[in-house]
Amino acid sequence: MHQRIVFITKKPDVSYENFHLDWNMVHSHLLVPTVNLEGYRQNRPVPAQWGHGRYDGIAELFYETAELEQEAFDSHQSKVIRQHEHSFMVEQATFSALVDEQVELDGPRTASRVMSLTGRLENVPRELASRISVLHLDQPEPQSGSRHVLSVWTTSEIDAIAVKDALGGEAEGADTYLVTPVNIVTPPDERLTH
């Protein structure tokens, strides 16, 4: 599976409430019919996180191959999507990379997730995690220089807060997000099979 991660920065003149409404309600509906899209997940920062960290949302897109992603990017629907993006996000402050996921603890993806550009795997309290992955990036994130995202799924928001704190919390230089992951289009490896 070909996976892309996108770190999104809202426009300064758009409120957090309007940014999240637009991203969640309008943008997701524009993206769903995109040709070749196999999965789309929005990782929505919890309201207490709004304004903390350099990014305001994290999206994950899944395609079967790089060629199919390029075909989707070249489509008319993609042009409509990019035009809409200019209304709520800052393109120059948004970062996108290809992902190679390395699963450290295989388990369920749950309703609470911590995503960190600066956290260290050895600092994760494993007893609080249901799933741990290192998302290796094909290029460094421009501000931190990080080439990975530490992804920790937990069974509760309380556990996620504890994991976030263990990974640096709100400390200077920490770039860690407590998010609610929402599958708009469920990626193939997460679909139930009968």
Summary of the structure (lengths in Angstrom):
residues: 194
radius of gyration: 16.0
end to end distance: 20.9
largest distance: 47.4
contacts: 601
relative contact order: 0.21
helix: 30%
strand: 34%
